[in-house]
Amino acid sequence: AMNMGVLAPSSPLSANVGNLFHLFTLTSTTAFAISVVRYVDDKSSSLFDPLWKAEGFCVTNKDVPYWNSHDACLYFDVAASALIGAVCCFLKDTPGTDTINTVMINNIPAILVHGFGHGSISAGMREKYIDGVEDRNKTGWEIMERATTKDNLIISAIFLCFWLGLLKATMPNFSTHKILPIAMTAHFFQLSMTAAFAFTYVQTIVMASFSLNELVRDLKEKDWAYATYPIIVGLPVTLVGWMESTQCSAFVKDRLYGHLVYDGYIAVSVLAWYLFNHACLTHQRKTKLS
């Protein structure tokens, strides 16, 4: 199994901190999923923003082709995956970074296919076979009935890659051939969900699989990088999801370009985690040499 890094020897402190924040991540993710199931269709509840409830995403410039929030996620994720790849190529030969490099190598395609997923949603909106408001109570299967066979094949391929990429990033110690049937199952159930629950379903599967996979690691694998990942990436991502879903009309839609803030935080935080841990390792090596 792959450990999260070799920045410092594993210790009870790093294990306990990492375990605690992974549990916080699971708690936030679970609370969000339960709240959505309970309140998203409750007209008397004001927990979730009306715009977010209407589409399952906070979407800016919905009617502007190539410039809505889904398009912006595509553009940002493609650029971010290229930038992160370049940074990792530049820093990958630093001694002792093999395992954190592996984490990043798995995250780069995950960020890229995440963007492609949003791009396919936006393409469907332009082709008029996807409408967030009209489709909120329709399953993926029902929405696909309006698309051409060619479009359905393209979308299915994109979302299979989407799930492969995300699940490989969340469970990097699993081989691709073990991830594939899980990805196919996840995609099948995603199509069986109504559009109103699409975001919640993806976030729940991704965040829960990651934190649970990390929690069951051996103590010797729970080092400083293990402890810092849920602090910098995991838990805050779930909090951004809460912010988007409850504050869409207040400021997320107009000031943060809607769902772009969610995708953007994932890429930025993953890179920040890598650079932070790389800097810690470099400092540690210089201290030992001095």
N, C-alpha and C positions, 0 to 999 in steps of 0.2 A: 504494500500500500504506500501511496505517496504522502509524505508529510507536507505541511504547508510552508515550510521554510527551515533554514538552518541559522537564523540570525542569533539565536541564543539557545543553549541547551533547554530541553523541556524541563518544566518545573511544576510543582503543585500550584504556584501562583499563576503562571501563564495558562495552565489547564483550567483552573477555577474561573479566571477572568473570561477566557474564551467560552467555557461551558455556560457561564452566567449570561453572556450576551447572546449566545445562540438560543438559550431558553427565552430571553426577552424577544428575540426575533420570531421564534415560534409562537409566543404568546400574542404578539402584535399581529402576525399573519392570521392566526386562528380567530382572533377577535374580529378582525376585518371581515373574514369570510362569513362568520356567523352573523355579523351585523348586516352584511349585504343580503344574505338569504332572508334575514328577518325583516329588514326595513326598506329594501330597495323598491318594493312594490306597495309599500304602505304610504298612501297619499296623506295620511295625517302626520307622518314622521318628517321632521326637518333635519335629521342627522346628515343625510347626504344631499348634496347640491342638486337642484332640479335639472340643470343642464347635464350633469354627469349621469344622473339617473336615467335621463332620456336616451342616452347613447352608450353608456357604459365606459365612455372616455370623456375627457374634457378636450373639446376640439375647437381650435382657433381657425378662422378663415375657412370654415367648412365648405363654402360655395366658391372658393377661389381655386381653380385647377392648379395642381402642382405646388400649392403653397399652404395647404392646410396642415394641421399638426402631424398627421400621419406622414405626409411628404417630408416635413421637417425632420421627423424621426429617422426616416430613410437617409436623408442627406447627412444628418449629424452622425448617425451610426456608421455609415460608410467612411466618412472622414475620420471619425474617432478610431475605428479599427485600423485604418492605415497609419495614423499617428502612433497608436499604442504599439503596433507592429514595428514601426521604425525605432521607437524608443527601446523596445526589447532587443532588437537587433544590435543597437549601439551598446547596450549595457550587458548583454547576455553572457559575455566572457568573463565577467567579474567572478573571481573565485568564490565558491560557496553559494551561488545563486541558482543552481540547477533546478531545485524544487520550486522556488517562487517563479522561475521562468516557465516551468511546466504549467503552473496555475494560469499564467498570462497567456500561454500558447492556446490553452483551452478556452479562455475568455474571448480572444480575438474573433474567432469564427462565430461565437455565440452572439457577440455584439453585432456582427455583420448580418447574420441571418435574422436577428431581431429587427433590424432595420428593413430587411427585405419583407418581413411579415407585415410591417406597417405600410410599406410600399404597395403590397398586393391589396390591402384594404383600400388605400387611396385610389388605386387603379379601378377597383370595383365600384367605387363611388363615382368616378368619372364616366364609367361605362353604364352607370345607372342600374346595376344589378345589386348594389349594396346601398342601403340608406339607413344610417344609424338609428334615427327616430322610428321610422316605419318598421324596421327589422328587429327592434329590441326584444320582441317576444317570439321571434322566429328562430328555429334552430339553424345550425350551419347547413344541414342537409336541405332544408327548405330554401335557404338563400341560394344554394348552388343550383337549384332547379332553374333559376332565371339566367344563369350564365351559360355560355357556350361550352361544348365539350373541351375545346382547346383551353379556354380559360380555367375550367375546372381541373384539368390535368396540371396546368402551370401552378395554380394555387395549391393543389394537393402536394406537389413536389416541393414548393417553397415551404409549406408548413411542416412537412416531414423533416426537411432540413432544419427548420426553426426548432422543432422539438429535439432533434438529434444534437444540435449545437448547444441549446440551453441545458439539456440534461447531462451532456458530457462536461460542461463547465461546472455544473453543480455536483457531479459525481465523477471527478477526474480519475479516481482509482478503479472505475469500471471500464472494461474494454468496450469498444464500439459495437461489437456484435452482441454484447449483453444489453447495451443501451437501445439498440434498434427496436426490439419488440416492445420495450417500455415506451419509446417514442411513438410507435404506431398505435399503441393503446391510448396514449395521451391524446393523440390527434383524433382518434375515433370518438372519444368521449367529448372532446372539444366541439366536434361537429354536432354532437347530440345535445349540447348546451344551447340555451337561448342566448342571443347576442348580449343581453343585459348582464350576463354573468361571465362573459368571455375573459375580460381583464382579471376578474377575481379568481377565476379558475386557473389561469396561467400563473398568476403570482403565488397562489397557494401551493401549487405543485412544485414550482421552482424553489421557492424559499423553504418550504418544508423539507424537500428532498435534500437540499444543500445542508441545512442545519442538522438534520438527523444523521446524514452521512458523516458530518464532521464530529458530532457528539460521540459516536461509537468508535472513534479512532483510539488507538493505544495511547497511554499516557506519554510514552516516549516521543510521540508525534505531535504533541500539543505544546508547541513552543511559542515564541513571541509573535511570529507571523500568524499562527493559529488564533491567538488572542486578539490581534488587532483587526482581522478581517471582518468579523461581525460588528465591531465597533465603528469601522470606517465605511463598510459597504452594506452588510446584511440588514442590521436594524434600521439605519437611516433610510434605506430604500423603502421599507415598509411604511415608515413615517411620511415619506414623500407621497406614497400611495394614499394614505389618509388625507394628506393636505390636498391633493388633486381632487379627490372625491367629495370633500366637504367644503372646499373653498374655490371651486371652479369659477363661479360667477363673481366672487369677491375680488380675486386678483389673479388667479392662475391662468384663466383664459386670456386676459388682456395684457398681463405683465410678464407671464412666463411661457407664453405660446402653448398653453394647454399641456397635453400629454408629453410634449418635448421635455419638460422639466424632469419627468420620470426617467425617460430613456437617457437624457443627458446626465442625470446624477449617477446612473449605473456606470456609464463609461468613465466619467470623471473620477468617481470614487475608486474604481478598480485601478486606474492609473495612479491615483494618489497613494493607494495602499502599496503598490509596487515601488514607487519612488521613495516613500517613507521607509519601507523595510530595506530597500537597497542602500539608502543613506545610513541607516542604523548599522548595517553590515559593514559598510565602508569605514565608518567611524570606529567600529569594534576592531577591525583589522589594523587600522592606523594606531589605535591605542596599544594593541599587542606588540606592534613593531617599535613603538617609541620607548 
